[in-house]
Amino acid sequence: MTTNQPNGQRHSLTLSELQSLIETMYSTKDEARGVDGTFMWLMEEIGELAAVLREGNREETAAEFADVLAWLATIANVAGVDLECAVLEKYGGGCPGCGVMVCRCDAETKP
């Protein structure tokens, strides 16, 4: 992912770097909260995202996507899952349903 910084420079962040950043900022609180408590925060953020997708502007929507991704990284940290490895393992070779890079699964099925 790439972002614009206040100084106009672009900065990239891998999923592993995101997890590390979140761990540095919040690991003490996250570990104390545990998976169950962290999952509840993730669900709250998903609800906020759903609301802004219906009624929000682009900035609000982007901020809620960022919150959901941060909480997903948080719960992955607490659960001991490396998101980057998990995504590459499941999706790096193509659709897990049909096995090709451009999914050919029926529209009615979940790939």
C-alpha positions as CSV (number, residue, x, y, z in Angstrom):
1,M,0.0,0.0,0.0
2,T,1.3,3.5,-0.8
3,T,0.4,6.8,1.0
4,N,1.0,10.4,0.5
5,Q,2.9,12.0,3.4
6,P,2.4,15.6,4.5
7,N,5.7,16.5,2.8
8,G,4.4,15.2,-0.6
9,Q,6.6,12.1,-0.6
10,R,5.1,8.7,-1.1
11,H,5.6,5.9,1.5
12,S,4.9,2.2,0.9
13,L,3.8,-0.2,3.6
14,T,3.7,-4.0,3.3
15,L,1.2,-6.1,5.3
16,S,4.1,-7.3,7.5
17,E,5.3,-3.7,8.1
18,L,1.7,-2.8,9.0
19,Q,1.5,-5.6,11.5
20,S,4.9,-4.5,13.0
21,L,3.8,-0.9,13.2
22,I,0.5,-1.9,15.0
23,E,2.4,-4.2,17.3
24,T,4.9,-1.4,18.2
25,M,2.1,1.0,18.9
26,Y,-0.5,-1.2,20.7
27,S,0.9,-4.7,21.6
28,T,0.6,-4.2,25.4
29,K,-3.0,-3.2,25.2
30,D,-3.8,-5.7,22.6
31,E,-2.4,-8.7,24.5
32,A,-4.2,-7.6,27.6
33,R,-7.5,-7.4,25.7
34,G,-7.0,-10.8,24.0
35,V,-8.5,-12.2,20.9
36,D,-12.1,-12.0,22.0
37,G,-11.9,-8.3,23.1
38,T,-10.0,-7.4,20.0
39,F,-12.5,-9.1,17.8
40,M,-15.3,-7.0,19.2
41,W,-13.4,-3.8,18.4
42,L,-12.8,-5.2,14.8
43,M,-16.5,-5.8,14.5
44,E,-17.4,-2.3,15.7
45,E,-15.0,-0.8,13.1
46,I,-16.7,-3.0,10.4
47,G,-20.0,-1.5,11.4
48,E,-18.6,2.0,11.2
49,L,-17.3,1.2,7.7
50,A,-20.7,-0.1,6.6
51,A,-22.3,3.1,7.8
52,V,-19.9,5.4,5.9
53,L,-20.1,3.3,2.7
54,R,-23.8,4.2,2.7
55,E,-23.5,7.8,3.7
56,G,-19.9,9.0,4.1
57,N,-17.6,11.0,1.9
58,R,-14.4,9.7,0.4
59,E,-12.2,10.8,3.4
60,E,-14.5,9.3,6.0
61,T,-14.7,6.1,4.0
62,A,-10.9,5.9,3.6
63,A,-10.4,6.5,7.3
64,E,-12.8,3.6,8.2
65,F,-11.0,1.3,5.8
66,A,-7.8,2.1,7.6
67,D,-9.3,1.4,11.0
68,V,-10.7,-2.0,9.8
69,L,-7.3,-2.9,8.4
70,A,-5.5,-1.8,11.6
71,W,-7.8,-3.8,13.8
72,L,-7.4,-6.8,11.5
73,A,-3.7,-6.5,11.9
74,T,-4.2,-6.2,15.6
75,I,-6.2,-9.4,15.9
76,A,-3.7,-11.2,13.7
77,N,-0.9,-10.1,16.0
78,V,-2.8,-11.3,19.1
79,A,-3.6,-14.6,17.4
80,G,0.0,-15.0,16.1
81,V,-0.8,-15.0,12.4
82,D,1.5,-13.4,9.8
83,L,-1.1,-11.7,7.5
84,E,1.3,-11.3,4.6
85,C,2.2,-15.0,4.7
86,A,-1.4,-16.0,5.1
87,V,-2.5,-13.9,2.1
88,L,0.3,-15.2,-0.1
89,E,-0.4,-18.8,0.9
90,K,-4.1,-18.6,0.2
91,Y,-4.2,-16.1,-2.8
92,G,-0.7,-15.9,-4.2
93,G,-1.2,-18.6,-6.7
94,G,-4.6,-17.4,-7.9
95,C,-8.2,-18.0,-6.8
96,P,-8.4,-20.6,-4.1
97,G,-11.6,-21.9,-5.7
98,C,-10.7,-22.4,-9.4
99,G,-6.9,-22.0,-9.2
100,V,-6.4,-19.3,-11.8
101,M,-5.3,-15.7,-11.4
102,V,-8.5,-14.2,-13.0
103,C,-11.3,-16.1,-11.1
104,R,-13.6,-18.3,-13.3
105,C,-15.8,-19.5,-10.4
106,D,-19.5,-19.2,-10.9
107,A,-20.9,-15.8,-9.7
108,E,-23.1,-17.6,-7.2
109,T,-20.3,-19.4,-5.5
110,K,-17.9,-17.9,-3.0
111,P,-14.3,-18.5,-4.3
